[in-house]
Amino acid sequence: MQIVLNGDSVECVAGSSVASLLVTLEVARERVAVELNAAIVPKADYEKRLLADGDKIEIVHFVGGG
């Protein structure tokens, strides 16, 4: 299935969750926020929230610095 990830069309395994997408992308969930179809996904829901064909996902990384 196809999803839109940070503006780019990406092939994704059907039935993937937000959590499994982050693992596939090698992104640490502790330092990101995930928006799915214009709604923030709470970290507690990453395993439960399944992706569907055509979903739009934005992943924002938090960076420290001064």
Stockholm file with secondary structure:
# STOCKHOLM 1.0

chainA/1-66         MQIVLNGDSVECVAGSSVASLLVTLEVARERVAVELNAAIVPKADYEKRLLADGDKIEIVHFVGGG
#=GR chainA/1-66 SS CEEEETTEEEECCTTCBHHHHHHHTTCCGGGEEEEETTEEECGGGTTTCBCCTTCEEEEEECCCCC
#=GC SS_cons        CEEEETTEEEECCTTCBHHHHHHHTTCCGGGEEEEETTEEECGGGTTTCBCCTTCEEEEEECCCCC
//
